[in-house]
Amino acid sequence: MADHLVDHLAEIEDRLAGRVPLPDHWHASMITTAADLAPFTEQDLDEARSRLTRLARIWTARLEVLSQEQLDHSPGAGWTLRQVAFHLGGSVYYADAVGDLSLRR
């Protein structure tokens, strides 16, 4: 999920700056990597929560300064910035597939 958020945040920042976003080479759920199969400990969960909380704050800060017109505009190619934000809000498949890790001990 964090990778997905970072990819779209970079896309939005590039588009707002008038740059063409870097191509996305992320394979999403099309492949399973060794990192996907790595053990996930309680400490990993704490670190993931910290990173995702910080990333959510960055997203919030970015979106809060945009006007309604900017949110509904599409600088460069692609969805409007509002559509990108809603796309991410609906991208909970990975988290739902894993489930509540705090229940696993």
Secondary structure, DSSP 8 states (H G I E B T S, - for coil): -HHHHHHHHHHHHHHHTT---------GGG---GGGGS---HHHHHHHHHHHHHHHHHHHHHHHTS-HHHHT---SSSS-HHHHHHHHHT--HHHHHH--GGG--
